[in-house]
Amino acid sequence: MGAVMSITGNVLGMDPILRTVLTYVEEVGTLGGDGSSMYVSQVEVVMSRMQLALNVDDLDQAVEFYSKLFNVAPAKRKPGYANFAVAEPPLKLVLLENPGQGGTINHLGVEVESSDTVHSEIARLSGEGLFTEEEINATCCFATQDKVWVTGPAGEKWEVYTVLADSDTFGTTPKLLETNHSPAEESGSACCGTTESAPVDAAAR
């Protein structure tokens, strides 16, 4: 027996894509044979976070460095790809092995909590007159995602996305990064500029 209550709202007047979802879960159980009740309460805060996707020359070296920098192990590790879920500051750090392109930004993004938020941002960005490239139920970065892309004045790529499920393939989005010309794109055009497939492992997306 249990109850779940979700409260969603803006944080300090931030844009709706930067919001906090507060979920309170109360589970009721019993202790021992005396039938006494046990109440277990858990509060979970899920916050949208910025994404920084970097090209790196050597993935092993980059993973070692960023593990030390943020004091956290990779959340996902695949051939040519790794990501970190950094709690403080809230950050999704993505590393993409692109020899010769190391030290450059691959793309930027905001990870949000739901597809509803992605669709809200599609409507908002379109209303602002920005050209949007939508990808619904697309496979990218070893995950199935809903997302929208926009391009900044200097050509920088931004995505607003949510992760729906894990995938055993990297995925492709052939139109999005045609102008970036990373080695991986020239050899096959992958959504974030790395290899297209890899074996499944148990790491979190």
Secondary structure, DSSP 8 states (H G I E B T S, - for coil): -EEEEEEEEESTT--TTSEEEEEEEEEEEEEGGGTEEEEEEEEEEEE-EEEEEEEES-HHHHHHHHHHHHT---SEEETTEEEEEETTTTEEEEEEE-TT-TTEEEEEEEE-S-HHHHHHHHHHHHHTT---EEEEEEEETTEEEEEEEEE-TTS-EEEEEEEEEE-SB----TTTTTTT--HHHHHT--TTSS-SB----S---
